[in-house]
C-alpha cells in the first residue's frame, strides 16, 4: 500500500469552501472564515455546527482492491462505492484509522466526512501501489443553504440526509452549508467562488422561535433572499418553506407556524425566487420523524425524492 500525495487528495475533495494543511493533516470547512465570523458575531453557540464538515467528501475512482484512511478528527465516516453506501465507521481516540475492500476493477469511491460534531480531518489515504487514482467528474453544481434539516440532523447515516441524497441523485459537486440552529442571517451569504447551477435555501423552522415578530422575520428573510439573488443570479434559486413539524400547533411569540411559513414564502416571492412548499416534501406522520422537528432517514429519503422531482422533474 502507498500513501497518495496531498496534491492528489486535494484534487478529490468536494463540498469544502476552504481546504488547508496543518501539521501534515488536511483540514476542511464548509464555510469561509468570513461566513464563520458572521455566525460567531450573531450567535457564539452556533459555531460548532458551522465548523462541522457537513457534505465534505473525497470522491475518486480507483482500481485498488483495498483502501485505508487515517483520520485526525471526527467520529463518523462513511464510504460509498459507485454511489452505494457500503460502510460506516465510528472512530474515537486511539482509533483513527479504517480500511475497506473494493470489488475487482475500477470503482468510484466516496469517503464521507462527518456531518456533525468535530470536523473530519484526513492524515492519509492509502491504495495499492500502482493503482489508478483520479477525481470524480460531476455533471452539475448545487449549493444548499439552511439549518439543521439541511445539515441532516438526527440522521443515522449522514449520507442519507436529503441534501446528500439529492447530491448523489444529481451526480453533483455540491456544497452543503446546513447549520444546526441557523436562521435568516443576510451577512452569512457570501460569494466564495462556487458557481452553482442550482441554489436551494431552506431556513425558517428555527426563525419561528428565534424572531419575536413576523415583521422582523420578513425583513431578515427578504434581505437574505436579496443577497442570494445578487450573488447567485445566474443560478436557478429555490426557497423551501419550513417543513412539517409535530408541534406545528404550538404558537410562538411571533404567532403561528402557518404565519411563519407564509412570511417566508412571501419574502422569497418578493425577490423573484421560486418557492417550494415544505409541507409537500414528506408525510406528516410520526414514522417519518426523528423528533418533533427533524425527519429521520426515512423522512429524509422522501424529502430528497420529492424535492428532486419538483426541481428537475
N, C-alpha and C positions, 0 to 999 in steps of 0.2 A: 504494500500500500504506500502511496505517496501523498504528501500534502499539496493541495492546489495552492497556487500563489494568491496573495491578496488581490493582485490585479485581476486574476481570473475570477475570484469570488465577487469582487465589486461589480463585475460585468453581469453577474447573475442576480444582483439584488434589485428587487422591485418593491414598490409601496413605501419607500422611505423618502421623506423630504430632505433629510440630511444623513450623510454617512461620514464617519470619522474613524481614524485609527488611534487607539490609546494603549500604549504599552503592549503592543503585539496582539491587540484584540480589536475586532471590528465592532463598532457601536452604531446604533441606528436610532432615528427619530422620525415619527410620522408627521411632526410639525417642525417648523423652523424655530430658531431661537427667538425671533420676533413674535411669532404666534404664542410660543410658550410664555414669554414675558407678558403678553396681553392677558392671558388667562391668569397668570400669577397676580397681576395687579387687580384683576376682577374678583378672584376668589382663590386664596392660597391653598385651601383644602382640595381643590380640583387638580393640582399639579401632578400628583401620582398617576392619575388617569390620562393626563396629557402625555406623560412620558412613557406610557405603555406602548409596546411595539405592535400595536394592532395592525393587521393587514400586511406587515412586512414579511418578505419571504425571499429565499434563494430558489430560483426557478431555472433549471438547466436540463440538458439532455446528456446522457452518458450511456456507454455500453459496458460499464464496470459491473461485475457480478455482485459487488457489495460496496457500501459506503459507510463512513464513520464521521461523526461530528463531535467536536469538543466545544462546549459552550463555556461562557464565563459569567452567566447570569440568566435569570428567568427559569421558571419551573415547569412549564407545559409546552412541549414542542410536538408538532405533528408532521407526518410525512404523507404526501400524496404521490402515487405512481400513475402516470398517464391520467391525472385528474381524479383518481380514486383514492379516498382515504384508506391507508393501509396500516398506519402505526400512530399511536400516541405515547409519548414518553413523559413521565413525571419525574423531574430531577430535583435534587437538593444539594446541600453542602456535602462534599465528599462524593458526589455522583453527578458529574458534569459532562459525561460522555455517553453517546448512544450510537448504535450501529444497526444496520439492516441489510438484508439480502435483496437482490433485484433479479427479475427474470432474465433469461438469455436474450441478447440483442440490445439495441439502443432504446432507451425509455426516457420519458420526461419525468424528472424528479422535482417535487416542490417541497421545500423544507419551510414549514410554517412557524414563525416565531410567536411567542406568547402574546395574546391579545389583552391580557390583564396582568396586574401586579408588576413585579420587577421586570424591566425591559429585557428582551433577549439580546445576547451578545455572542459573537462567534469567534472562537480562538483558531479553529482549523476545520477543514473538510478534507477527508481522505478518500481517494478512489484507488482502484487497481492501477499499477504502473502501466503506462501505455494506453489507458482507457481514454475514449473521447470525452470531451467536456466543453459544452458550448451553451450560451444563454438561450433561453426560450425567446421566440419572437411572437409577440402578441398582435392581435388584429385591431385593437382599439384601446382608448384610454378613458377611464372613468374616475371621477373624483366624488367620494362620498363625504358629506359633511353631516354631523349630527351628534346625538347624545349617546347614552348607554345602550340603547337599542341598536344603533349603528355600530357600536363597539362590540356588540354580541354578548351583552351582559347575561350571565347565568346559562350560557350555552355550555353543554358538557364538552362538546368538541368545538374548538374555536372556528375551524374551517366549515362548520355547519351554520354559522351565523348568516343572516340574509345577505350582508354585503359580500361576504366571501362566496356564497353560492351564486350570486349574480356575477361576480368576477370570473368564476370558473365557467359559468354558462356562456358568457360572452367572450371568453378567452382574452380577458382584458388585463392590461397593465394599469392597475388601479392603485389609488392612494385612499386609504380608509381612515379619515380623520374623525372617527367616532370617539367621543369623550364622555365617560360616565359623569352625570351631573351637569352636563353642558346646557346652556341656554342661548338665546339670541344675543350675540356679542359682536357687533359690527367690526370692531378692530381686530378680531381674531381671523377674519377672512383677508388673506393677503396673496399676492402673486409670488409663488415660489418656483416658477419656471415650468410647471406642468401645463401642457396644452391639451386639456381633456376634450374628448368628443361629447361627453355627457357629464353633467353635474347633477347629483341627487342630494338635496338638502332636506334633512328631517329633524327639525327641532320642535319643541312645543310642550312635550309632556312635563319636563321639569319647570318650564316657564309658568305652568298652571299654578305651581306653588311658590315659585321664586318671585314673580312680579306681583305687586299689590293691587294693580288695576289693569283692566283690559286696554286702557289708553296707553299705559307705559309699554305693555306688550306690543301693541300695534306699532308704536314708534320704533321700538328696537327691532322688531321683525322687518318692518319696511326698510329701515336703513341697512339691515343685513342683506336683504334681497337686492337692494340697490347696489351694494358693493359687489355682490356676486355677479350681477349683470354687467357691471362696469369692467370687472376683471376678466370674466369668462363669457363675454358676449358672443364669441364665435362658437360656443358650445350649445348643445341642447340642455336647457336647465329645467329641472323639475323640483317643485316643493311638495314634500309629503306631509300632509296634515297629521296631527297627533293620532296615534293608533288606539284602538280599543283597550281599555283597562278595566279591571274588575271593580274598581272603586269609582267608576265614572259618575255615579250619582251623588258623590260626596263633594259638596261645593267648597271652594277656597275663598279667601278674601277678595280675589278678583272677580268671583262669580262662578258660573257653572263651567263644566268641562266643555259643554256644547259651545258656549261663548268663546272659550279659548280656541277651539278648533276653527270656529268661524272667523275669529280675529286673524289667525294665521293664514287662512285661505284668502281673505280679503286683502291682506298686506301683500301677498305674493301676486295676486291678480293686478293690483295697482301698479306693480313693477313689470307687468307683462310676462310673468313667469307661469308656466303651465303647472297646474295643481293636480296632484294625485290624492284621492280620498283615502286616508289611512285606515278608515273603518272597513274598507273593502279588501284588505290585504290578508287577513287570516280570520278563521272562525271565532266568534265571540263565545268561546267555551273554555271552561277550566282546563280541559285536557290539553289545550294548546298553550298554556301559560306556565311559566316557572314561578311567578309570584303575581302580585296584583297588577304590575306594570309591564313586565318583560315576558315576551314569548319564550317558550322552551325550544329545543331543537326541532320539534315537530312544527311549532308555530313559525319558527324562522324559515323552515322549508316552504310553508305556504306563502309567507311574505315574499320570499325570493321568486317563487314561481309566478305569483300574480303580478308582482312589480315588473318582472321581465316581460310578461305578456302585455301589460299596459303600455310599456315604453317601446318595445321592439316588435310586438305582435306575434 
